[in-house]
Amino acid sequence: MAYHGQGQKVQKVMVQPINLIFRYLQNRSRIQVWLYEQGNMRIEGCITGFNEYMNLVIR
């Protein structure tokens, strides 16, 4: 448990990756994907769709 300010407790919550992707989709957030085996290559855009295997459609 982390503490914030004057004795207020701030609870950190674990978020499932699929829920985070869905939140980015809903908010039309701009994301950046770093490729695993090619660290110097990144794909940037907004998520327009995804499936249960977390395959992304980025525009």
C-alpha distance matrix in Angstrom:
0.0 3.8 6.7 10.0 13.4 14.6 11.9 10.6 7.1 6.7 5.6 6.9 9.9 12.4 15.9 19.1 21.5 24.3 22.4 21.7 25.4 26.4 24.5 26.3 29.5 29.2 28.4 31.1 28.7 30.4 28.8 29.7 30.1 30.4 32.9 31.9 35.1 36.3 33.6 35.9 36.4 34.2 34.8 33.8 34.3 33.2 32.5 35.4 34.7 33.0 33.5 31.6 32.0 30.2 33.6 33.4 36.2 35.7 38.1
3.8 0.0 3.8 6.7 10.2 12.0 10.1 9.0 6.2 5.4 6.3 7.4 11.0 13.7 16.8 20.2 22.2 25.1 23.1 21.8 25.4 26.6 24.3 25.7 29.1 28.8 27.5 30.1 27.5 29.0 27.6 28.5 29.3 29.6 32.3 31.6 34.8 35.6 32.6 34.6 35.3 33.0 33.8 32.6 33.2 32.2 32.0 35.0 34.7 33.4 34.2 32.7 33.0 30.9 34.0 33.4 36.0 35.1 37.2
6.7 3.8 0.0 3.8 6.8 8.3 6.6 6.0 4.7 5.6 8.2 10.2 13.9 16.9 19.7 23.3 25.2 27.9 25.6 24.2 27.9 28.8 26.2 27.6 31.0 30.4 28.8 31.5 29.0 30.5 29.6 30.6 31.8 32.2 35.2 34.7 37.9 38.4 35.3 37.1 37.8 35.4 36.1 34.6 35.0 34.0 34.0 37.0 37.0 36.0 37.0 35.7 36.1 33.9 36.9 36.1 38.4 37.4 39.2
10.0 6.7 3.8 0.0 3.8 6.6 6.6 5.4 6.0 6.1 9.6 11.4 14.9 18.1 20.3 24.0 25.7 28.2 25.7 24.0 27.5 28.3 25.3 26.5 30.0 29.1 27.2 29.9 27.4 29.0 28.5 29.7 31.3 32.0 35.2 35.1 38.3 38.5 35.3 36.7 37.3 34.7 35.3 33.4 33.7 32.7 33.1 36.0 36.4 35.7 37.1 36.1 36.7 34.1 36.9 35.8 37.8 36.4 38.0
13.4 10.2 6.8 3.8 0.0 3.8 6.0 6.0 8.4 9.4 13.1 15.1 18.5 21.7 23.8 27.5 29.1 31.5 28.8 27.1 30.5 31.2 28.0 29.0 32.5 31.4 29.2 31.9 29.5 31.1 30.8 32.2 34.0 34.8 38.1 38.2 41.4 41.3 38.0 39.2 39.8 37.2 37.8 35.7 35.9 34.9 35.6 38.4 39.1 38.7 40.2 39.4 40.1 37.4 40.1 38.7 40.5 39.0 40.2
14.6 12.0 8.3 6.6 3.8 0.0 3.8 5.6 8.9 11.1 14.7 17.3 20.7 24.1 26.3 30.1 31.9 34.3 31.5 30.0 33.6 34.0 30.9 32.2 35.6 34.3 32.2 35.1 32.8 34.6 34.4 35.8 37.6 38.4 41.6 41.6 44.8 44.9 41.6 42.9 43.5 40.9 41.4 39.4 39.5 38.4 38.9 41.6 42.2 41.7 43.1 42.1 42.9 40.4 43.2 42.0 43.8 42.4 43.7
11.9 10.1 6.6 6.6 6.0 3.8 0.0 3.8 6.4 9.5 12.6 15.6 18.9 22.3 24.9 28.6 30.8 33.1 30.4 29.3 33.0 33.4 30.5 32.1 35.4 34.2 32.5 35.6 33.3 35.2 34.8 36.2 37.6 38.3 41.4 41.1 44.3 44.7 41.6 43.1 43.8 41.2 41.7 39.9 40.0 38.7 38.9 41.6 41.8 41.0 42.1 40.8 41.7 39.4 42.4 41.5 43.6 42.5 44.0
10.6 9.0 6.0 5.4 6.0 5.6 3.8 0.0 3.8 6.5 9.8 12.9 15.9 19.5 21.8 25.5 27.8 29.9 27.0 26.0 29.7 29.9 27.0 28.8 32.0 30.6 29.1 32.2 30.2 32.3 31.9 33.6 35.0 36.0 39.1 38.9 42.3 42.7 39.7 41.3 41.6 38.9 39.1 37.2 37.1 35.6 35.6 38.2 38.4 37.7 38.8 37.6 38.6 36.3 39.4 38.4 40.4 39.4 40.9
7.1 6.2 4.7 6.0 8.4 8.9 6.4 3.8 0.0 3.8 6.4 9.7 12.7 16.2 18.8 22.4 24.8 27.1 24.4 23.6 27.3 27.7 25.1 27.0 30.2 29.1 27.8 30.9 28.9 31.0 30.3 31.8 32.9 33.8 36.7 36.3 39.7 40.4 37.5 39.3 39.6 37.0 37.3 35.6 35.5 34.1 33.8 36.4 36.3 35.3 36.1 34.7 35.6 33.5 36.7 36.0 38.3 37.5 39.3
6.7 5.4 5.6 6.1 9.4 11.1 9.5 6.5 3.8 0.0 3.8 6.5 9.5 13.1 15.4 19.1 21.3 23.6 20.9 19.9 23.7 24.1 21.5 23.3 26.6 25.6 24.3 27.3 25.2 27.2 26.5 28.0 29.2 30.2 33.1 32.8 36.3 36.9 34.1 35.9 36.1 33.3 33.5 31.8 31.8 30.3 30.0 32.7 32.6 31.7 32.6 31.3 32.2 30.0 33.1 32.3 34.5 33.7 35.5
5.6 6.3 8.2 9.6 13.1 14.7 12.6 9.8 6.4 3.8 0.0 3.8 6.3 9.9 12.5 16.1 18.7 20.9 18.4 17.8 21.6 22.1 19.9 22.0 25.1 24.4 23.6 26.6 24.6 26.7 25.6 27.1 27.8 28.8 31.5 31.0 34.5 35.4 32.9 35.0 35.0 32.3 32.4 31.0 30.9 29.4 28.6 31.2 30.7 29.4 30.0 28.4 29.3 27.4 30.7 30.2 32.7 32.2 34.4
6.9 7.4 10.2 11.4 15.1 17.3 15.6 12.9 9.7 6.5 3.8 0.0 3.8 6.8 9.6 13.1 15.4 18.0 15.8 14.9 18.7 19.6 17.6 19.4 22.6 22.4 21.6 24.3 22.1 23.9 22.5 23.8 24.3 25.2 27.7 27.2 30.7 31.7 29.2 31.4 31.4 28.7 28.9 27.7 27.9 26.5 25.7 28.5 27.9 26.4 27.1 25.6 26.2 24.1 27.4 26.9 29.6 29.1 31.4
9.9 11.0 13.9 14.9 18.5 20.7 18.9 15.9 12.7 9.5 6.3 3.8 0.0 3.8 6.3 9.8 12.5 14.8 12.5 12.3 16.0 16.7 15.1 17.3 20.2 20.0 19.8 22.5 20.7 22.8 21.3 22.8 23.0 24.2 26.5 26.0 29.6 30.8 28.6 31.0 30.6 27.8 27.7 26.6 26.5 24.8 23.5 26.1 25.1 23.5 23.9 22.2 23.0 21.2 24.6 24.4 27.1 27.1 29.5
12.4 13.7 16.9 18.1 21.7 24.1 22.3 19.5 16.2 13.1 9.9 6.8 3.8 0.0 3.8 6.6 9.3 11.9 10.5 10.3 13.8 15.0 14.2 16.1 18.8 19.3 19.5 21.7 19.9 21.7 19.7 20.8 20.5 21.6 23.5 22.8 26.5 27.8 26.0 28.5 28.0 25.5 25.4 24.7 24.8 23.3 21.7 24.2 22.9 20.9 21.1 19.2 19.7 18.0 21.5 21.7 24.6 24.9 27.7
15.9 16.8 19.7 20.3 23.8 26.3 24.9 21.8 18.8 15.4 12.5 9.6 6.3 3.8 0.0 3.8 6.3 8.5 6.7 6.7 10.2 11.2 10.6 12.7 15.2 15.7 16.2 18.4 16.9 18.8 17.0 18.5 18.2 19.8 21.7 21.5 25.2 26.4 24.8 27.2 26.2 23.4 22.9 22.0 21.8 20.0 18.2 20.5 19.2 17.3 17.6 16.0 16.8 14.9 18.4 18.3 21.2 21.5 24.3
19.1 20.2 23.3 24.0 27.5 30.1 28.6 25.5 22.4 19.1 16.1 13.1 9.8 6.6 3.8 0.0 3.8 5.5 5.3 6.5 8.9 10.1 10.8 12.7 14.5 15.6 16.8 18.4 17.3 19.0 16.9 18.2 17.2 18.9 20.2 19.8 23.5 25.0 23.9 26.5 25.2 22.6 21.8 21.4 21.2 19.4 17.0 19.1 17.2 14.7 14.5 12.5 13.3 11.8 15.4 15.9 19.1 20.0 23.1
21.5 22.2 25.2 25.7 29.1 31.9 30.8 27.8 24.8 21.3 18.7 15.4 12.5 9.3 6.3 3.8 0.0 3.8 5.4 5.1 6.3 8.6 9.9 10.7 12.4 14.3 15.4 16.3 15.1 16.2 13.7 14.7 13.5 15.3 16.6 16.5 20.2 21.5 20.6 23.0 21.6 18.9 18.1 17.9 17.8 16.3 13.9 16.3 14.5 12.0 12.3 11.0 11.0 8.8 12.2 12.5 15.8 16.5 19.8
24.3 25.1 27.9 28.2 31.5 34.3 33.1 29.9 27.1 23.6 20.9 18.0 14.8 11.9 8.5 5.5 3.8 0.0 3.8 5.4 5.1 6.2 8.7 10.0 10.5 12.4 14.3 15.2 14.8 16.4 14.3 15.9 14.7 17.1 18.0 18.3 21.9 23.2 22.7 24.9 22.9 20.2 18.6 18.3 17.6 15.5 12.5 14.1 11.8 9.2 9.2 7.9 9.1 7.0 10.5 10.9 13.9 15.3 18.5
22.4 23.1 25.6 25.7 28.8 31.5 30.4 27.0 24.4 20.9 18.4 15.8 12.5 10.5 6.7 5.3 5.4 3.8 0.0 3.8 5.4 5.0 6.2 8.7 9.7 10.5 12.3 14.0 13.7 16.0 14.6 16.8 16.5 19.1 20.6 21.2 24.9 25.8 24.9 26.9 25.1 22.0 20.4 19.4 18.2 15.7 13.1 14.8 13.1 11.4 11.9 11.0 12.7 10.6 13.8 13.4 15.9 16.8 19.5
21.7 21.8 24.2 24.0 27.1 30.0 29.3 26.0 23.6 19.9 17.8 14.9 12.3 10.3 6.7 6.5 5.1 5.4 3.8 0.0 3.8 5.4 5.0 6.3 8.6 9.9 10.6 12.1 10.9 12.9 11.3 13.6 13.6 16.2 18.3 19.1 22.9 23.5 22.2 24.0 22.3 19.0 17.6 16.4 15.5 13.4 11.5 13.9 13.0 11.8 13.2 13.0 13.9 10.9 13.7 12.6 15.0 15.1 17.7
25.4 25.4 27.9 27.5 30.5 33.6 33.0 29.7 27.3 23.7 21.6 18.7 16.0 13.8 10.2 8.9 6.3 5.1 5.4 3.8 0.0 3.8 5.4 5.1 6.2 8.7 10.0 10.4 9.7 11.3 9.7 11.9 11.7 14.7 16.4 17.7 21.3 21.7 21.0 22.5 20.3 17.0 15.1 14.0 12.9 10.6 8.1 10.5 9.4 8.2 10.2 10.8 11.6 8.2 10.4 9.0 11.2 11.5 14.3
26.4 26.6 28.8 28.3 31.2 34.0 33.4 29.9 27.7 24.1 22.1 19.6 16.7 15.0 11.2 10.1 8.6 6.2 5.0 5.4 3.8 0.0 3.8 5.4 5.0 6.2 8.6 9.7 10.3 12.8 12.2 15.0 15.1 18.4 20.0 21.4 24.9 25.3 24.7 26.1 23.7 20.3 18.0 16.6 14.7 11.6 8.9 10.0 8.8 8.4 10.1 10.9 12.8 10.1 12.1 10.7 12.2 12.9 15.2
24.5 24.3 26.2 25.3 28.0 30.9 30.5 27.0 25.1 21.5 19.9 17.6 15.1 14.2 10.6 10.8 9.9 8.7 6.2 5.0 5.4 3.8 0.0 3.8 5.4 5.1 6.1 8.3 8.4 11.5 11.5 14.7 15.7 18.9 21.1 22.7 26.3 26.4 25.2 26.4 24.3 20.7 18.6 16.6 14.6 11.6 10.0 11.7 11.6 11.8 13.9 14.6 16.3 13.3 15.3 13.4 14.5 14.4 16.1
26.3 25.7 27.6 26.5 29.0 32.2 32.1 28.8 27.0 23.3 22.0 19.4 17.3 16.1 12.7 12.7 10.7 10.0 8.7 6.3 5.1 5.4 3.8 0.0 3.8 5.5 5.2 5.8 5.1 7.8 7.8 11.3 12.6 16.1 18.5 20.5 24.0 23.6 22.5 23.3 21.0 17.4 15.1 12.8 10.9 8.0 7.0 9.5 10.3 11.0 13.8 15.3 16.3 12.8 14.0 11.4 12.2 11.3 12.8
29.5 29.1 31.0 30.0 32.5 35.6 35.4 32.0 30.2 26.6 25.1 22.6 20.2 18.8 15.2 14.5 12.4 10.5 9.7 8.6 6.2 5.0 5.4 3.8 0.0 3.8 5.6 5.1 6.7 9.2 9.7 13.1 14.0 17.7 19.6 21.8 25.1 24.8 24.1 24.8 22.1 18.6 15.7 13.6 10.9 7.4 5.3 6.4 7.2 8.7 11.8 13.9 15.4 12.2 12.8 10.1 10.1 9.8 11.2
29.2 28.8 30.4 29.1 31.4 34.3 34.2 30.6 29.1 25.6 24.4 22.4 20.0 19.3 15.7 15.6 14.3 12.4 10.5 9.9 8.7 6.2 5.1 5.5 3.8 0.0 3.8 5.5 7.9 11.2 12.5 16.1 17.5 21.1 23.2 25.3 28.7 28.4 27.6 28.2 25.6 22.0 19.2 16.7 13.8 10.2 8.8 9.1 10.0 11.8 14.4 16.2 18.2 15.3 16.3 13.8 13.6 13.3 14.0
28.4 27.5 28.8 27.2 29.2 32.2 32.5 29.1 27.8 24.3 23.6 21.6 19.8 19.5 16.2 16.8 15.4 14.3 12.3 10.6 10.0 8.6 6.1 5.2 5.6 3.8 0.0 3.8 5.3 9.0 11.0 14.8 16.9 20.4 23.0 25.3 28.7 28.0 26.7 27.1 24.7 21.0 18.4 15.5 12.7 9.4 9.5 10.7 12.5 14.3 17.3 19.1 20.6 17.4 18.2 15.3 15.0 13.7 14.0
31.1 30.1 31.5 29.9 31.9 35.1 35.6 32.2 30.9 27.3 26.6 24.3 22.5 21.7 18.4 18.4 16.3 15.2 14.0 12.1 10.4 9.7 8.3 5.8 5.1 5.5 3.8 0.0 3.8 6.6 9.1 12.8 15.0 18.7 21.1 23.8 26.9 25.9 24.9 24.9 22.3 18.5 15.6 12.6 9.4 6.0 6.8 8.0 10.6 13.1 16.5 18.9 20.0 16.6 16.7 13.4 12.4 10.6 10.4
28.7 27.5 29.0 27.4 29.5 32.8 33.3 30.2 28.9 25.2 24.6 22.1 20.7 19.9 16.9 17.3 15.1 14.8 13.7 10.9 9.7 10.3 8.4 5.1 6.7 7.9 5.3 3.8 0.0 3.8 6.2 9.9 12.6 16.1 18.9 21.5 24.7 23.6 22.2 22.2 19.9 16.1 13.8 10.6 8.2 5.9 7.5 10.1 12.4 14.1 17.5 19.6 20.2 16.5 16.8 13.5 13.2 10.9 11.1
30.4 29.0 30.5 29.0 31.1 34.6 35.2 32.3 31.0 27.2 26.7 23.9 22.8 21.7 18.8 19.0 16.2 16.4 16.0 12.9 11.3 12.8 11.5 7.8 9.2 11.2 9.0 6.6 3.8 0.0 3.8 7.0 10.2 13.5 16.4 19.4 22.3 20.7 19.3 18.9 16.6 12.8 10.6 7.1 5.2 4.7 7.6 10.6 13.2 14.8 18.4 20.6 20.5 16.7 16.5 13.0 12.5 9.4 9.5
28.8 27.6 29.6 28.5 30.8 34.4 34.8 31.9 30.3 26.5 25.6 22.5 21.3 19.7 17.0 16.9 13.7 14.3 14.6 11.3 9.7 12.2 11.5 7.8 9.7 12.5 11.0 9.1 6.2 3.8 0.0 3.8 6.6 10.0 12.9 15.7 18.7 17.5 16.0 16.1 13.9 10.1 8.3 5.7 5.6 6.0 7.6 11.2 12.9 13.5 16.8 18.7 18.1 14.3 14.2 11.1 11.6 8.9 10.2
29.7 28.5 30.6 29.7 32.2 35.8 36.2 33.6 31.8 28.0 27.1 23.8 22.8 20.8 18.5 18.2 14.7 15.9 16.8 13.6 11.9 15.0 14.7 11.3 13.1 16.1 14.8 12.8 9.9 7.0 3.8 0.0 3.8 6.5 9.7 12.7 15.5 13.9 12.3 12.3 10.3 6.5 5.6 4.3 6.7 8.7 10.0 13.6 14.9 15.0 18.0 19.7 18.4 14.7 14.3 11.7 12.5 9.8 11.5
30.1 29.3 31.8 31.3 34.0 37.6 37.6 35.0 32.9 29.2 27.8 24.3 23.0 20.5 18.2 17.2 13.5 14.7 16.5 13.6 11.7 15.1 15.7 12.6 14.0 17.5 16.9 15.0 12.6 10.2 6.6 3.8 0.0 3.8 6.3 9.2 12.1 11.1 10.1 11.0 8.7 5.5 5.1 6.3 8.7 10.6 10.7 14.1 14.5 13.7 16.3 17.7 15.7 12.4 11.8 9.9 11.5 9.8 12.3
30.4 29.6 32.2 32.0 34.8 38.4 38.3 36.0 33.8 30.2 28.8 25.2 24.2 21.6 19.8 18.9 15.3 17.1 19.1 16.2 14.7 18.4 18.9 16.1 17.7 21.1 20.4 18.7 16.1 13.5 10.0 6.5 3.8 0.0 3.8 6.4 9.0 7.9 6.4 7.9 6.5 4.7 6.7 8.9 12.0 14.2 14.4 17.7 17.9 16.8 18.9 19.9 17.4 14.5 13.9 12.8 14.7 13.2 15.6
32.9 32.3 35.2 35.2 38.1 41.6 41.4 39.1 36.7 33.1 31.5 27.7 26.5 23.5 21.7 20.2 16.6 18.0 20.6 18.3 16.4 20.0 21.1 18.5 19.6 23.2 23.0 21.1 18.9 16.4 12.9 9.7 6.3 3.8 0.0 3.8 5.9 5.3 5.8 7.9 6.1 6.1 7.9 11.1 14.0 16.3 15.9 18.8 18.4 16.9 18.5 19.4 16.4 14.1 13.1 12.7 14.7 13.9 16.6
31.9 31.6 34.7 35.1 38.2 41.6 41.1 38.9 36.3 32.8 31.0 27.2 26.0 22.8 21.5 19.8 16.5 18.3 21.2 19.1 17.7 21.4 22.7 20.5 21.8 25.3 25.3 23.8 21.5 19.4 15.7 12.7 9.2 6.4 3.8 0.0 3.8 5.7 6.2 9.5 9.1 9.7 11.6 14.6 17.5 19.4 18.6 21.5 20.6 18.5 19.5 19.7 16.4 14.7 14.2 14.8 17.3 17.0 20.0
35.1 34.8 37.9 38.3 41.4 44.8 44.3 42.3 39.7 36.3 34.5 30.7 29.6 26.5 25.2 23.5 20.2 21.9 24.9 22.9 21.3 24.9 26.3 24.0 25.1 28.7 28.7 26.9 24.7 22.3 18.7 15.5 12.1 9.0 5.9 3.8 0.0 3.8 6.0 9.0 9.1 11.0 13.4 16.8 19.9 22.1 21.6 24.2 23.4 21.4 22.2 22.6 19.1 17.7 16.8 17.5 19.7 19.4 22.1
36.3 35.6 38.4 38.5 41.3 44.9 44.7 42.7 40.4 36.9 35.4 31.7 30.8 27.8 26.4 25.0 21.5 23.2 25.8 23.5 21.7 25.3 26.4 23.6 24.8 28.4 28.0 25.9 23.6 20.7 17.5 13.9 11.1 7.9 5.3 5.7 3.8 0.0 3.8 5.5 5.6 8.4 11.2 14.6 18.0 20.8 20.8 23.5 23.3 21.9 23.3 24.2 20.9 19.1 17.7 17.6 19.3 18.3 20.5
33.6 32.6 35.3 35.3 38.0 41.6 41.6 39.7 37.5 34.1 32.9 29.2 28.6 26.0 24.8 23.9 20.6 22.7 24.9 22.2 21.0 24.7 25.2 22.5 24.1 27.6 26.7 24.9 22.2 19.3 16.0 12.3 10.1 6.4 5.8 6.2 6.0 3.8 0.0 3.8 5.6 7.5 11.0 13.8 17.4 20.2 20.6 23.7 23.8 22.5 24.2 24.9 21.9 19.7 18.9 18.4 20.1 18.7 20.8
35.9 34.6 37.1 36.7 39.2 42.9 43.1 41.3 39.3 35.9 35.0 31.4 31.0 28.5 27.2 26.5 23.0 24.9 26.9 24.0 22.5 26.1 26.4 23.3 24.8 28.2 27.1 24.9 22.2 18.9 16.1 12.3 11.0 7.9 7.9 9.5 9.0 5.5 3.8 0.0 3.8 6.6 10.3 12.9 16.7 19.9 20.9 23.9 24.6 23.8 25.9 27.1 24.3 21.8 20.6 19.5 20.6 18.6 20.2
36.4 35.3 37.8 37.3 39.8 43.5 43.8 41.6 39.6 36.1 35.0 31.4 30.6 28.0 26.2 25.2 21.6 22.9 25.1 22.3 20.3 23.7 24.3 21.0 22.1 25.6 24.7 22.3 19.9 16.6 13.9 10.3 8.7 6.5 6.1 9.1 9.1 5.6 5.6 3.8 0.0 3.8 6.9 10.1 13.7 16.9 17.9 20.6 21.3 20.8 23.0 24.6 21.8 19.2 17.6 16.3 17.1 15.1 16.6
34.2 33.0 35.4 34.7 37.2 40.9 41.2 38.9 37.0 33.3 32.3 28.7 27.8 25.5 23.4 22.6 18.9 20.2 22.0 19.0 17.0 20.3 20.7 17.4 18.6 22.0 21.0 18.5 16.1 12.8 10.1 6.5 5.5 4.7 6.1 9.7 11.0 8.4 7.5 6.6 3.8 0.0 3.8 6.5 10.2 13.3 14.4 17.4 18.4 18.1 20.7 22.4 20.1 17.1 15.7 13.8 14.5 12.2 13.7
34.8 33.8 36.1 35.3 37.8 41.4 41.7 39.1 37.3 33.5 32.4 28.9 27.7 25.4 22.9 21.8 18.1 18.6 20.4 17.6 15.1 18.0 18.6 15.1 15.7 19.2 18.4 15.6 13.8 10.6 8.3 5.6 5.1 6.7 7.9 11.6 13.4 11.2 11.0 10.3 6.9 3.8 0.0 3.8 6.9 10.1 11.2 13.9 15.1 15.3 18.2 20.4 18.4 15.3 13.5 11.0 11.1 8.5 9.9
33.8 32.6 34.6 33.4 35.7 39.4 39.9 37.2 35.6 31.8 31.0 27.7 26.6 24.7 22.0 21.4 17.9 18.3 19.4 16.4 14.0 16.6 16.6 12.8 13.6 16.7 15.5 12.6 10.6 7.1 5.7 4.3 6.3 8.9 11.1 14.6 16.8 14.6 13.8 12.9 10.1 6.5 3.8 0.0 3.8 7.3 9.4 12.3 14.3 15.2 18.5 20.9 19.6 16.1 14.7 11.6 11.1 7.7 8.3
34.3 33.2 35.0 33.7 35.9 39.5 40.0 37.1 35.5 31.8 30.9 27.9 26.5 24.8 21.8 21.2 17.8 17.6 18.2 15.5 12.9 14.7 14.6 10.9 10.9 13.8 12.7 9.4 8.2 5.2 5.6 6.7 8.7 12.0 14.0 17.5 19.9 18.0 17.4 16.7 13.7 10.2 6.9 3.8 0.0 3.8 6.7 9.2 11.8 13.5 17.2 19.9 19.3 15.7 14.3 10.7 9.4 5.7 5.4
33.2 32.2 34.0 32.7 34.9 38.4 38.7 35.6 34.1 30.3 29.4 26.5 24.8 23.3 20.0 19.4 16.3 15.5 15.7 13.4 10.6 11.6 11.6 8.0 7.4 10.2 9.4 6.0 5.9 4.7 6.0 8.7 10.6 14.2 16.3 19.4 22.1 20.8 20.2 19.9 16.9 13.3 10.1 7.3 3.8 0.0 3.8 6.3 9.2 11.4 15.2 18.0 18.1 14.5 13.6 9.8 8.4 5.4 5.3
32.5 32.0 34.0 33.1 35.6 38.9 38.9 35.6 33.8 30.0 28.6 25.7 23.5 21.7 18.2 17.0 13.9 12.5 13.1 11.5 8.1 8.9 10.0 7.0 5.3 8.8 9.5 6.8 7.5 7.6 7.6 10.0 10.7 14.4 15.9 18.6 21.6 20.8 20.6 20.9 17.9 14.4 11.2 9.4 6.7 3.8 0.0 3.8 5.7 7.6 11.4 14.3 14.6 11.2 10.4 6.8 5.8 4.5 6.4
35.4 35.0 37.0 36.0 38.4 41.6 41.6 38.2 36.4 32.7 31.2 28.5 26.1 24.2 20.5 19.1 16.3 14.1 14.8 13.9 10.5 10.0 11.7 9.5 6.4 9.1 10.7 8.0 10.1 10.6 11.2 13.6 14.1 17.7 18.8 21.5 24.2 23.5 23.7 23.9 20.6 17.4 13.9 12.3 9.2 6.3 3.8 0.0 3.8 7.3 10.9 14.3 15.1 12.3 11.1 7.8 5.5 5.7 6.4
34.7 34.7 37.0 36.4 39.1 42.2 41.8 38.4 36.3 32.6 30.7 27.9 25.1 22.9 19.2 17.2 14.5 11.8 13.1 13.0 9.4 8.8 11.6 10.3 7.2 10.0 12.5 10.6 12.4 13.2 12.9 14.9 14.5 17.9 18.4 20.6 23.4 23.3 23.8 24.6 21.3 18.4 15.1 14.3 11.8 9.2 5.7 3.8 0.0 3.8 7.1 10.6 11.7 9.4 8.4 6.0 4.9 7.2 9.3
33.0 33.4 36.0 35.7 38.7 41.7 41.0 37.7 35.3 31.7 29.4 26.4 23.5 20.9 17.3 14.7 12.0 9.2 11.4 11.8 8.2 8.4 11.8 11.0 8.7 11.8 14.3 13.1 14.1 14.8 13.5 15.0 13.7 16.8 16.9 18.5 21.4 21.9 22.5 23.8 20.8 18.1 15.3 15.2 13.5 11.4 7.6 7.3 3.8 0.0 3.8 7.1 7.9 5.8 5.3 4.5 6.0 8.9 11.9
33.5 34.2 37.0 37.1 40.2 43.1 42.1 38.8 36.1 32.6 30.0 27.1 23.9 21.1 17.6 14.5 12.3 9.2 11.9 13.2 10.2 10.1 13.9 13.8 11.8 14.4 17.3 16.5 17.5 18.4 16.8 18.0 16.3 18.9 18.5 19.5 22.2 23.3 24.2 25.9 23.0 20.7 18.2 18.5 17.2 15.2 11.4 10.9 7.1 3.8 0.0 3.8 5.4 5.3 5.7 7.2 9.1 12.4 15.5
31.6 32.7 35.7 36.1 39.4 42.1 40.8 37.6 34.7 31.3 28.4 25.6 22.2 19.2 16.0 12.5 11.0 7.9 11.0 13.0 10.8 10.9 14.6 15.3 13.9 16.2 19.1 18.9 19.6 20.6 18.7 19.7 17.7 19.9 19.4 19.7 22.6 24.2 24.9 27.1 24.6 22.4 20.4 20.9 19.9 18.0 14.3 14.3 10.6 7.1 3.8 0.0 3.8 5.4 7.6 9.9 12.5 15.6 18.9
32.0 33.0 36.1 36.7 40.1 42.9 41.7 38.6 35.6 32.2 29.3 26.2 23.0 19.7 16.8 13.3 11.0 9.1 12.7 13.9 11.6 12.8 16.3 16.3 15.4 18.2 20.6 20.0 20.2 20.5 18.1 18.4 15.7 17.4 16.4 16.4 19.1 20.9 21.9 24.3 21.8 20.1 18.4 19.6 19.3 18.1 14.6 15.1 11.7 7.9 5.4 3.8 0.0 3.8 5.6 8.9 12.1 15.0 18.6
30.2 30.9 33.9 34.1 37.4 40.4 39.4 36.3 33.5 30.0 27.4 24.1 21.2 18.0 14.9 11.8 8.8 7.0 10.6 10.9 8.2 10.1 13.3 12.8 12.2 15.3 17.4 16.6 16.5 16.7 14.3 14.7 12.4 14.5 14.1 14.7 17.7 19.1 19.7 21.8 19.2 17.1 15.3 16.1 15.7 14.5 11.2 12.3 9.4 5.8 5.3 5.4 3.8 0.0 3.8 6.0 9.6 12.0 15.6
33.6 34.0 36.9 36.9 40.1 43.2 42.4 39.4 36.7 33.1 30.7 27.4 24.6 21.5 18.4 15.4 12.2 10.5 13.8 13.7 10.4 12.1 15.3 14.0 12.8 16.3 18.2 16.7 16.8 16.5 14.2 14.3 11.8 13.9 13.1 14.2 16.8 17.7 18.9 20.6 17.6 15.7 13.5 14.7 14.3 13.6 10.4 11.1 8.4 5.3 5.7 7.6 5.6 3.8 0.0 3.8 7.0 9.8 13.4
33.4 33.4 36.1 35.8 38.7 42.0 41.5 38.4 36.0 32.3 30.2 26.9 24.4 21.7 18.3 15.9 12.5 10.9 13.4 12.6 9.0 10.7 13.4 11.4 10.1 13.8 15.3 13.4 13.5 13.0 11.1 11.7 9.9 12.8 12.7 14.8 17.5 17.6 18.4 19.5 16.3 13.8 11.0 11.6 10.7 9.8 6.8 7.8 6.0 4.5 7.2 9.9 8.9 6.0 3.8 0.0 3.8 6.1 9.8
36.2 36.0 38.4 37.8 40.5 43.8 43.6 40.4 38.3 34.5 32.7 29.6 27.1 24.6 21.2 19.1 15.8 13.9 15.9 15.0 11.2 12.2 14.5 12.2 10.1 13.6 15.0 12.4 13.2 12.5 11.6 12.5 11.5 14.7 14.7 17.3 19.7 19.3 20.1 20.6 17.1 14.5 11.1 11.1 9.4 8.4 5.8 5.5 4.9 6.0 9.1 12.5 12.1 9.6 7.0 3.8 0.0 3.8 6.8
35.7 35.1 37.4 36.4 39.0 42.4 42.5 39.4 37.5 33.7 32.2 29.1 27.1 24.9 21.5 20.0 16.5 15.3 16.8 15.1 11.5 12.9 14.4 11.3 9.8 13.3 13.7 10.6 10.9 9.4 8.9 9.8 9.8 13.2 13.9 17.0 19.4 18.3 18.7 18.6 15.1 12.2 8.5 7.7 5.7 5.4 4.5 5.7 7.2 8.9 12.4 15.6 15.0 12.0 9.8 6.1 3.8 0.0 3.8
38.1 37.2 39.2 38.0 40.2 43.7 44.0 40.9 39.3 35.5 34.4 31.4 29.5 27.7 24.3 23.1 19.8 18.5 19.5 17.7 14.3 15.2 16.1 12.8 11.2 14.0 14.0 10.4 11.1 9.5 10.2 11.5 12.3 15.6 16.6 20.0 22.1 20.5 20.8 20.2 16.6 13.7 9.9 8.3 5.4 5.3 6.4 6.4 9.3 11.9 15.5 18.9 18.6 15.6 13.4 9.8 6.8 3.8 0.0
